[in-house]
Amino acid sequence: MTGDLAAAVHAEALKLRRSRVPWATAAAMVLAALVGAFFMFVLQDVGRARTLGLLGAKAQLAGGTADWPGYFSLAAQTVAVGGLLVFGTAAIWLFGREFSDRTATDLLAVPTSRTAVVLAKLLLGLAWCALLTLLLVALVLVLGALLELPGWSTATAVRGTGTVLGTGLLTAGLAASYGLAASVGRGYLPAVGVLFLTVLLAQVLVAVGHGEWFPWAVPALLAGAAGPDRADVGWAGSAGVVLVALGSAAATALWWERADHSA
């Protein structure tokens, strides 16, 4: 199994290196960091922003503070909400491309076990999401320093970085469900539909106060997207995320092992 996994990881890594999708997801993270920096710049001096034409005269800004804790909090919320879309896209591509490129049947003809192939895709997807989260953290540190945000301390940086990375890990785990959707749906479109449905449901359930019971909403709540008073989701909320991640990974491996791929 170890040899199969190493071979599968090598093959999947070659596909990833030759694709433009990783660059697109990295660009999305760069854009997210720049948008966050823009908000910090505006919050530093709203009057200056209006003078520069960055805000309309009637524009109102609510919430958020232009300091290091505020920027880290915004970055964590970005990973929780935007990460579902970006990380979900990564998972959908890893599995859906085999059907859109009509290589799924060929993939199953190689001597490497099906479970090893699925595990390799999941591990690469996790590493991919981790690198994107680290990229966001690095950009936050650089852009925050350029903006000379107040409130810097080693403790603040460690706590903020940990929050962003933890949120990214939870969101990356949830992305496994989209890999399952792309496998069962045999392509991109069904999985994209599931992606948008879960994102929509997460927003609705958070708004009505029941987000802690919907695993796809839990990372956003933990990141403070609904306010600090609703950041405690309890053990059930966190357990739900873990169950979705592990359950989706196991179900994906089982589907690839048993499904009829002759069609």
Secondary structure, DSSP 4 states (H G I P E B T S, - for coil): -HHHHHHHHHHHHHHHHT-SHHHHHHHHHHHHHHHHHHHHHHHH-HHHHHHTTSS-TT----S--SSHHHHHHHHHHHHHHHHHHHHHHHHHHHHHHHHHTT-HHHHHHSSS-HHHHHHHHHHHHHHHHHHHHHHHHHHHHHHHHHTT-S---HHHHHHHHHHHHHHHHHHHHHHHHHHHHHHHTTSHHHHHHHHHHHHHHHHHHHHTT-GGGSGGGHHHHHTTTT-GGG---HHHHHHHHHHHHHHHHHHHHHHHHHS----
